Each structure stands twice: as structure tokens, then as C-alpha cells.
């Protein structure tokens, strides 16, 4: 964004020429931000986030939650028709696609992140959100036109998951992740991408988890888990204990391999399935497992969590019991009420429903963004505007830009 303007035009040409030299070689035909002042935008982004960190925000930042799902399931970006099965089963295809998606994102998705050509590309192995269940032995299924997922194979006899003890942290799909990581490293040592070096990080699927309840639902089926929590909580506790201990063992081994501190500041995790249960059920049956996870990997510094769905009823408990001060929200969210409940010091990330962003015209997106920004959620400044949650394939870029523009028009703070 040109720093001299209060409003935002993504194709303003006043100061673009001076910042294009570094970026021109990476621009491809059809890029949304082909004529763009990347250097000015990136400088403003740094200032925006620095001001927020200093508790002196100047404007509500805007981010977009995307991954290769957005890229591969969009025929405009996945021109070759690459399927997730080939992407997942061939490390070279994954390596090339992750780089291609990063390049495309930096020259098409307007948001408060560094855009344009980076000094170095940072990539990693991508097994989407099925990795926990696959590690326990659930088969990965590749469905035409969708992301891969697993099938719960322990429904008939859930206790069978415990027969062989805690899985090998580097076995099964985690062995595959390690082999892919090593292959990525070998290629990155010999190659550049568009003239920039490639850095390869350790697989996030080893060092993180989608949560004990979500993983259990994937292993045993959500119907069994929720009904057994109500009818036989002691039985479910045994299963939760095993699943949680296994996840902690996996994460500990991988974090030691990667040299990640245990515990670490700013630790965050997820458990989307808590949207299925009541506040009392969460506190009695899931919170003890979350405490063990967060107290193992998180220091005394504030922590974060990602929760899709209707989960805001749990936020006060999570804040008070786990020191979670950064929430990634889904939908629905009453933003004004949520701010009143959690107070001005808790960071909330959220915004328009993904289907609204995908299917409605830009003026509707702008109006909804304005409504959220003016709901009271910005009290204290700790709010980041984003889609709620995970940008749907096929979402028009005009709509994400309308959300971005709304933050510039309605998300400023008085100096």
C-alpha cells in the first residue's frame, strides 16, 4: 500500500517503478499484483505489526488463512489439474507445488504480510490435517475434488488403538514426513527458486497437533466420542489419556530433533472439535488434557489456540485456565459480545464467514467487514481481521481486497 494515501488502491502506480527491480523477474502473466509498490507495502506492514506489538496500534491488520488447498482446488491457479494424491505421494511434486503456491500468494493475495519477492523461500512438508489420525494407523483416502482425509478404523473397538502402545514418533506417516523433509533439504541445497535460496523447516505435523478431542473424533468417530463422553466418561478418559500421551510423545521427539525449546514462549495448538461439546463437558473431560499439553510445551508466556466453528463459549475458560491470550476464530462469532467477555487484552483473529467471502459481491464483503470492525471488537486494539476461517477455493480476489480496503477505511486508530 502506498504510504502516502489514507485509502488503498492495490494498483496505484505513483511510486511503483522504484520498487519493481527486485520483484519483476518473479511476476507472471495474470498476477493480480503485477503493478504494485511492494517495498512501500512491506514497510507499512512492518510498521503496522510493530505498532500493534507495542500496544499502540495504528490500524487493524488483515491476514488471509490459506494453504495449498486454496491453490490446488482452484482451476484458475491449478491449471494442470494436479490432484492431491499425486501432490501427497510424490515429494518432488509437493516441493515444486509449495514453492509455486508461495510465489502465487506473494503476487496475488493482498494482506498485511510481506509481499513480492522474498530474500529466501521458507517451505515445509505438507500433509494437511489428517496427519494425527494417519499416524495412529487410520488410512488416508483421496477423494476426487477434495483434500485428503482419514477414515475412523477404531469405531468397532476403540480400545484396539492402545494394543501396540504409543506409536513410534518417527513411524508411519511421520517416517514419510522425515523422508520428505530430507529430500526437500537435498533439493534446497542444490537449487534456488527464481534466484532466491530455499529454506526447509521441520515438518509441522511432527511438532504440532490438531488436539486430543479432534484426533479422537478422527480415530473413533465423533458419534462414539460425544455419546461416550456423556454416557461413560470413565471409558472415554482412558482413551483420551492414551491419545494425549501419544501426541505429547510425538511432539516431544520431533521438537528435540528440530531443536525447538521445550517449553517455548508463545506455544499454540488447536482442537476444533471442542465446538461439539458444552462448557461443563469441556472443563471436566478435555481441559485436563489441554493443561498437560500446554504445560508441557508452553512457557509462562501468553499462548494461542486455533478453534474453527462455534467455540467462543470456551474462550474465558481457556484464557483463565491455560493463559491463552490469542484466539483464531471460525464462525459464528458475536464479536462485540466476545470482546466484552474476554476483555481488551486478548487478541482475536476473525472476520467474515468464508462462504460470504466466496459467494457475495465486494460491496457485501465490505459492509460485513465494516460491521465487524465497528462491533466493539477493536477495543484495546487486539484484533486482526481475517476470513472466518481458511479461505475457500474460488474466493474472488476482489472480495479479499474489499475486506482489506475496509480495514484501511474503518479500522484506523486515532494517534
FIBA-954080 format. One record per residue (C-alpha): residue in one letter; chain; z, x negated, y negated. Coordinates in nm, 3 decimals, decimal comma, padded with zeros to 5 digits. Layout:
BEGIN
- A;A;Z;X;Y $
...
This chain:
BEGIN
- X;A;00,000;00,000;00,000 $
- X;A;-00,088;-00,138;-00,344 $
- X;A;00,242;-00,229;-00,503 $
- X;A;00,140;-00,109;-00,848 $
- X;A;00,094;00,255;-00,753 $
- X;A;00,357;00,526;-00,711 $
- X;A;00,128;00,732;-00,487 $
- X;A;-00,062;00,596;-00,191 $
- X;A;-00,434;00,568;-00,124 $
- X;A;-00,500;00,381;00,204 $
- X;A;-00,846;00,288;00,085 $
- X;A;-00,766;00,170;-00,266 $
- X;A;-00,997;-00,122;-00,348 $
- X;A;-00,838;-00,262;-00,664 $
- X;A;-00,670;-00,562;-00,505 $
- X;A;-00,815;-00,574;-00,158 $
- X;A;-01,059;-00,865;-00,187 $
- X;A;-00,790;-01,129;-00,235 $
- X;A;-00,611;-01,034;00,086 $
- X;A;-00,906;-00,992;00,321 $
- X;A;-00,983;-01,352;00,416 $
- X;A;-00,722;-01,377;00,691 $
- X;A;-00,795;-01,034;00,831 $
- X;A;-01,172;-00,991;00,811 $
- X;A;-01,256;-01,153;01,145 $
- X;A;-01,035;-00,907;01,333 $
- X;A;-01,181;-00,592;01,174 $
- X;A;-01,417;-00,394;01,396 $
- X;A;-01,664;-00,114;01,315 $
- X;A;-01,487;00,217;01,267 $
- X;A;-01,144;00,074;01,187 $
- X;A;-00,955;00,317;00,967 $
- X;A;-00,807;00,040;00,750 $
- X;A;-01,118;-00,173;00,720 $
- X;A;-01,093;-00,174;00,339 $
- X;A;-00,725;-00,231;00,288 $
- X;A;-00,489;-00,458;00,100 $
- X;A;-00,290;-00,585;00,397 $
- X;A;-00,097;-00,857;00,215 $
- X;A;00,027;-00,621;-00,055 $
- X;A;00,122;-00,361;00,205 $
- X;A;00,311;-00,614;00,416 $
- X;A;00,503;-00,743;00,116 $
- X;A;00,608;-00,389;00,026 $
- X;A;00,710;-00,321;00,384 $
- X;A;00,939;-00,623;00,385 $
- X;A;01,094;-00,512;00,058 $
- X;A;01,140;-00,155;00,184 $
- X;A;01,323;-00,259;00,501 $
- X;A;01,528;-00,525;00,320 $
- X;A;01,646;-00,265;00,069 $
- X;A;01,745;-00,028;00,349 $
- X;A;01,936;-00,306;00,528 $
- X;A;02,119;-00,385;00,204 $
- X;A;02,223;-00,018;00,171 $
- X;A;02,013;00,008;-00,145 $
- X;A;01,707;00,198;-00,019 $
- X;A;01,409;00,244;-00,247 $
- X;A;01,206;00,472;-00,020 $
- X;A;01,232;00,630;00,323 $
- X;A;01,032;00,412;00,564 $
- X;A;00,774;00,557;00,803 $
- X;A;00,707;00,433;01,155 $
- X;A;00,496;00,559;01,445 $
- X;A;00,611;00,554;01,806 $
- X;A;00,308;00,459;02,013 $
- X;A;00,221;00,273;02,329 $
- X;A;-00,088;00,231;02,545 $
- X;A;-00,065;00,600;02,640 $
- X;A;-00,187;00,687;02,292 $
- X;A;-00,470;00,435;02,327 $
- X;A;-00,587;00,499;02,685 $
- X;A;-00,574;00,880;02,673 $
- X;A;-00,784;00,898;02,358 $
- X;A;-01,162;00,887;02,427 $
- X;A;-01,223;00,761;02,073 $
- X;A;-01,023;00,447;02,140 $
- X;A;-01,073;00,412;02,516 $
- X;A;-01,449;00,414;02,503 $
- X;A;-01,490;00,262;02,852 $
- X;A;-01,279;00,534;03,014 $
- X;A;-01,026;00,289;03,158 $
- X;A;-00,773;00,469;03,382 $
- X;A;-00,403;00,393;03,408 $
- X;A;-00,437;00,297;03,773 $
- X;A;-00,671;00,006;03,702 $
- X;A;-00,465;-00,084;03,395 $
- X;A;-00,148;-00,094;03,603 $
- X;A;-00,281;-00,262;03,915 $
- X;A;-00,477;-00,545;03,752 $
- X;A;-00,278;-00,788;03,536 $
- X;A;-00,588;-00,916;03,356 $
- X;A;-00,687;-00,563;03,258 $
- X;A;-00,332;-00,498;03,134 $
- X;A;-00,324;-00,826;02,940 $
- X;A;-00,656;-00,754;02,767 $
- X;A;-00,575;-00,389;02,700 $
- X;A;-00,233;-00,457;02,548 $
- X;A;-00,395;-00,706;02,310 $
- X;A;-00,673;-00,461;02,228 $
- X;A;-00,423;-00,186;02,157 $
- X;A;-00,221;-00,413;01,930 $
- X;A;-00,531;-00,510;01,737 $
- X;A;-00,640;-00,149;01,703 $
- X;A;-00,292;-00,038;01,590 $
- X;A;-00,277;-00,303;01,318 $
- X;A;-00,609;-00,194;01,171 $
- X;A;-00,579;00,184;01,214 $
- X;A;-00,219;00,312;01,218 $
- X;A;-00,076;00,328;00,868 $
- X;A;00,301;00,280;00,879 $
- X;A;00,581;00,063;00,746 $
- X;A;00,515;-00,220;00,988 $
- X;A;00,322;-00,542;00,940 $
- X;A;-00,048;-00,457;00,947 $
- X;A;-00,360;-00,670;00,970 $
- X;A;-00,397;-01,000;01,148 $
- X;A;-00,064;-01,147;01,267 $
- X;A;00,031;-01,512;01,285 $
- X;A;00,078;-01,458;01,659 $
- X;A;00,041;-01,169;01,904 $
- X;A;00,354;-01,061;02,092 $
- X;A;00,286;-00,886;02,421 $
- X;A;00,462;-00,794;02,743 $
- X;A;00,415;-00,629;03,082 $
- X;A;00,383;-00,251;03,051 $
- X;A;00,492;-00,021;03,334 $
- X;A;00,555;00,282;03,112 $
- X;A;00,863;00,492;03,200 $
- X;A;00,852;00,504;03,580 $
- X;A;00,994;00,159;03,646 $
- X;A;01,356;00,251;03,721 $
- X;A;01,269;00,511;03,986 $
- X;A;00,996;00,288;04,130 $
- X;A;01,246;00,004;04,164 $
- X;A;01,467;00,229;04,378 $
- X;A;01,167;00,300;04,603 $
- X;A;01,000;00,612;04,464 $
- X;A;00,621;00,594;04,498 $
- X;A;00,416;00,561;04,180 $
- X;A;00,149;00,829;04,154 $
- X;A;-00,156;00,801;03,930 $
- X;A;-00,259;01,142;03,805 $
- X;A;-00,601;01,187;03,656 $
- X;A;-00,586;01,204;03,280 $
- X;A;-00,214;01,131;03,255 $
- X;A;00,038;00,850;03,257 $
- X;A;00,169;00,740;03,598 $
- X;A;00,491;00,886;03,727 $
- X;A;00,706;00,878;04,039 $
- X;A;00,789;01,144;04,295 $
- X;A;01,158;01,200;04,383 $
- X;A;01,182;01,100;04,750 $
- X;A;01,559;01,134;04,792 $
- X;A;01,579;01,511;04,738 $
- X;A;01,641;01,598;05,102 $
- X;A;01,919;01,342;05,145 $
- X;A;02,025;01,186;04,814 $
- X;A;02,282;00,956;04,975 $
- X;A;01,997;00,777;05,151 $
- X;A;01,937;00,587;04,825 $
- X;A;02,254;00,390;04,898 $
- X;A;02,170;00,290;05,257 $
- X;A;02,049;-00,061;05,174 $
- X;A;02,286;-00,125;04,887 $
- X;A;02,189;-00,224;04,535 $
- X;A;01,818;-00,315;04,526 $
- X;A;01,714;-00,674;04,463 $
- X;A;01,685;-00,712;04,082 $
- X;A;01,362;-00,904;04,140 $
- X;A;01,232;-00,694;04,428 $
- X;A;00,976;-00,415;04,450 $
- X;A;00,817;-00,332;04,118 $
- X;A;01,037;-00,593;03,950 $
- X;A;00,872;-00,858;04,167 $
- X;A;00,540;-00,725;04,040 $
- X;A;00,668;-00,738;03,682 $
- X;A;00,772;-01,101;03,727 $
- X;A;00,435;-01,194;03,878 $
- X;A;00,251;-01,021;03,594 $
- X;A;00,474;-01,196;03,341 $
- X;A;00,395;-01,535;03,493 $
- X;A;00,023;-01,453;03,494 $
- X;A;00,043;-01,346;03,130 $
- X;A;00,214;-01,674;03,045 $
- X;A;-00,056;-01,874;03,221 $
- X;A;-00,332;-01,698;03,030 $
- X;A;-00,148;-01,717;02,698 $
- X;A;-00,105;-02,093;02,737 $
- X;A;-00,483;-02,135;02,760 $
- X;A;-00,611;-01,863;02,529 $
- X;A;-00,594;-01,725;02,180 $
- X;A;-00,690;-01,377;02,064 $
- X;A;-00,902;-01,357;01,750 $
- X;A;-00,788;-01,709;01,671 $
- X;A;-00,414;-01,640;01,689 $
- X;A;-00,176;-01,760;01,963 $
- X;A;-00,029;-01,518;02,217 $
- X;A;00,344;-01,496;02,286 $
- X;A;00,459;-01,327;02,606 $
- X;A;00,804;-01,169;02,625 $
- X;A;01,002;-01,097;02,938 $
- X;A;00,932;-00,750;03,082 $
- X;A;01,138;-00,482;02,914 $
- X;A;01,151;-00,290;03,241 $
- X;A;01,384;-00,559;03,375 $
- X;A;01,614;-00,583;03,078 $
- X;A;01,642;-00,214;02,993 $
- X;A;01,680;00,129;03,149 $
- X;A;01,594;00,489;03,076 $
- X;A;01,952;00,582;03,165 $
- X;A;02,167;00,688;03,458 $
- X;A;02,104;01,063;03,428 $
- X;A;01,730;01,030;03,368 $
- X;A;01,694;00,786;03,657 $
- X;A;01,897;01,011;03,885 $
- X;A;01,674;01,307;03,800 $
- X;A;01,372;01,095;03,892 $
- X;A;01,533;00,992;04,222 $
- X;A;01,683;01,320;04,339 $
- X;A;01,507;01,586;04,130 $
- X;A;01,652;01,748;03,819 $
- X;A;01,737;02,071;04,001 $
- X;A;01,958;01,892;04,253 $
- X;A;02,125;01,676;03,988 $
- X;A;02,210;01,957;03,748 $
- X;A;02,321;02,204;04,016 $
- X;A;02,535;01,944;04,193 $
- X;A;02,695;01,837;03,865 $
- X;A;02,809;02,200;03,835 $
- X;A;02,895;02,273;04,199 $
- X;A;03,009;01,939;04,342 $
- X;A;03,080;01,686;04,066 $
- X;A;03,263;01,452;04,305 $
- X;A;02,950;01,414;04,516 $
- X;A;02,741;01,354;04,208 $
- X;A;02,987;01,098;04,078 $
- X;A;02,933;00,881;04,385 $
- X;A;02,558;00,890;04,328 $
- X;A;02,590;00,825;03,955 $
- X;A;02,822;00,533;04,024 $
- X;A;02,568;00,373;04,256 $
- X;A;02,272;00,430;04,026 $
- X;A;02,456;00,298;03,721 $
- X;A;02,593;-00,009;03,901 $
- X;A;02,244;-00,084;04,029 $
- X;A;02,091;-00,057;03,683 $
- X;A;02,359;-00,284;03,538 $
- X;A;02,298;-00,540;03,815 $
- X;A;01,924;-00,536;03,749 $
- X;A;01,964;-00,571;03,373 $
- X;A;02,221;-00,848;03,408 $
- X;A;01,995;-01,056;03,632 $
- X;A;01,693;-01,016;03,407 $
- X;A;01,883;-01,084;03,086 $
- X;A;02,024;-01,402;03,235 $
- X;A;01,673;-01,506;03,335 $
- X;A;01,546;-01,437;02,983 $
- X;A;01,841;-01,600;02,810 $
- X;A;01,943;-01,277;02,636 $
- X;A;02,313;-01,277;02,537 $
- X;A;02,547;-01,055;02,737 $
- X;A;02,682;-00,878;02,539 $
- X;A;02,445;-00,868;02,241 $
- X;A;02,454;-00,721;01,893 $
- X;A;02,255;-00,405;01,835 $
- X;A;02,220;-00,309;02,201 $
- X;A;02,031;00,015;02,257 $
- X;A;01,930;00,225;02,555 $
- X;A;01,808;00,576;02,637 $
- X;A;01,886;00,876;02,855 $
- X;A;01,657;01,164;02,765 $
- X;A;01,790;01,393;03,039 $
- X;A;02,121;01,448;02,856 $
- X;A;01,924;01,722;02,678 $
- X;A;01,965;01,919;03,004 $
- X;A;02,346;01,934;03,003 $
- X;A;02,633;02,072;02,796 $
- X;A;02,866;01,871;02,576 $
- X;A;03,155;01,908;02,820 $
- X;A;02,942;01,809;03,117 $
- X;A;02,817;01,506;02,928 $
- X;A;03,167;01,395;02,829 $
- X;A;03,313;01,443;03,176 $
- X;A;03,033;01,317;03,400 $
- X;A;02,789;01,093;03,209 $
- X;A;02,988;00,937;02,925 $
- X;A;03,194;00,713;03,160 $
- X;A;02,871;00,561;03,293 $
- X;A;02,728;00,518;02,945 $
- X;A;03,051;00,348;02,841 $
- X;A;03,019;00,099;03,122 $
- X;A;02,655;00,026;03,037 $
- X;A;02,714;-00,011;02,663 $
- X;A;03,035;-00,210;02,703 $
- X;A;02,859;-00,446;02,942 $
- X;A;02,559;-00,518;02,724 $
- X;A;02,668;-00,427;02,373 $
- X;A;02,899;-00,621;02,144 $
- X;A;03,132;-00,451;01,899 $
- X;A;02,842;-00,425;01,651 $
- X;A;02,681;-00,082;01,600 $
- X;A;02,449;00,029;01,878 $
- X;A;02,146;00,255;01,920 $
- X;A;02,000;00,514;02,155 $
- X;A;01,670;00,692;02,211 $
- X;A;01,701;01,060;02,300 $
- X;A;01,399;01,288;02,317 $
- X;A;01,446;01,663;02,336 $
- X;A;01,725;01,884;02,210 $
- X;A;02,013;01,636;02,233 $
- X;A;02,173;01,637;01,888 $
- X;A;02,480;01,826;02,017 $
- X;A;02,585;01,498;02,181 $
- X;A;02,546;01,275;01,875 $
- X;A;02,901;01,298;01,740 $
- X;A;03,041;01,211;02,084 $
- X;A;02,800;00,919;02,114 $
- X;A;02,895;00,797;01,769 $
- X;A;03,268;00,821;01,826 $
- X;A;03,285;00,704;02,189 $
- X;A;03,007;00,443;02,206 $
- X;A;02,974;00,325;01,844 $
- X;A;02,614;00,442;01,838 $
- X;A;02,500;00,439;01,476 $
- X;A;02,122;00,451;01,523 $
- X;A;01,961;00,756;01,684 $
- X;A;01,598;00,802;01,779 $
- X;A;01,546;01,179;01,789 $
- X;A;01,297;01,413;01,950 $
- X;A;01,267;01,789;01,890 $
- X;A;01,409;02,028;01,787 $
- X;A;01,633;01,880;01,519 $
- X;A;01,804;02,059;01,231 $
- X;A;01,803;01,755;01,007 $
- X;A;02,024;01,888;00,731 $
- X;A;02,288;02,007;00,976 $
- X;A;02,268;01,683;01,172 $
- X;A;02,336;01,475;00,860 $
- X;A;02,641;01,686;00,782 $
- X;A;02,770;01,636;01,136 $
- X;A;02,722;01,260;01,176 $
- X;A;02,782;01,153;00,815 $
- X;A;02,586;00,937;00,571 $
- X;A;02,623;00,603;00,753 $
- X;A;02,440;00,690;01,077 $
- X;A;02,072;00,607;01,090 $
- X;A;01,849;00,890;01,209 $
- X;A;01,486;00,838;01,309 $
- X;A;01,282;01,155;01,335 $
- X;A;01,027;01,390;01,187 $
- X;A;00,757;01,649;01,258 $
- X;A;00,700;01,772;01,613 $
- X;A;00,427;01,574;01,788 $
- X;A;00,224;01,888;01,857 $
- X;A;00,230;01,984;01,491 $
- X;A;00,104;01,635;01,408 $
- X;A;-00,166;01,661;01,671 $
- X;A;-00,298;02,010;01,608 $
- X;A;-00,227;02,115;01,249 $
- X;A;-00,420;02,019;00,933 $
- X;A;-00,292;01,747;00,698 $
- X;A;-00,153;01,992;00,443 $
- X;A;00,075;02,144;00,706 $
- X;A;00,189;01,797;00,812 $
- X;A;00,261;01,710;00,452 $
- X;A;00,458;02,032;00,397 $
- X;A;00,666;01,978;00,711 $
- X;A;00,734;01,616;00,618 $
- X;A;00,841;01,727;00,271 $
- X;A;01,070;01,993;00,419 $
- X;A;01,240;01,736;00,641 $
- X;A;01,274;01,480;00,363 $
- X;A;01,436;01,740;00,136 $
- X;A;01,664;01,887;00,406 $
- X;A;01,959;01,663;00,319 $
- X;A;01,885;01,410;00,593 $
- X;A;01,832;01,135;00,332 $
- X;A;02,193;01,149;00,208 $
- X;A;02,318;00,793;00,236 $
- X;A;01,965;00,659;00,277 $
- X;A;01,987;00,607;00,654 $
- X;A;01,673;00,795;00,756 $
- X;A;01,342;00,673;00,897 $
- X;A;01,056;00,922;00,911 $
- X;A;00,855;00,921;01,233 $
- X;A;00,694;01,163;01,474 $
- X;A;00,934;01,350;01,699 $
- X;A;00,877;01,182;01,946 $
- X;A;00,599;00,950;02,069 $
- X;A;00,264;01,007;01,905 $
- X;A;00,041;01,232;02,116 $
- X;A;-00,306;01,107;02,213 $
- X;A;-00,569;01,265;01,992 $
- X;A;-00,345;01,293;01,686 $
- X;A;-00,576;01,264;01,383 $
- X;A;-00,509;00,962;01,167 $
- X;A;-00,544;01,186;00,863 $
- X;A;-00,224;01,355;00,980 $
- X;A;-00,018;01,040;01,026 $
- X;A;-00,139;00,929;00,683 $
- X;A;-00,032;01,265;00,538 $
- X;A;00,318;01,200;00,674 $
- X;A;00,311;00,851;00,526 $
- X;A;00,196;00,982;00,189 $
- X;A;00,474;01,243;00,194 $
- X;A;00,735;00,969;00,223 $
- X;A;00,588;00,798;-00,082 $
- X;A;00,585;01,120;-00,278 $
- X;A;00,912;01,282;-00,168 $
- X;A;01,114;01,000;-00,009 $
- X;A;01,193;00,776;-00,305 $
- X;A;01,541;00,694;-00,424 $
- X;A;01,648;00,657;-00,785 $
- X;A;01,708;00,293;-00,877 $
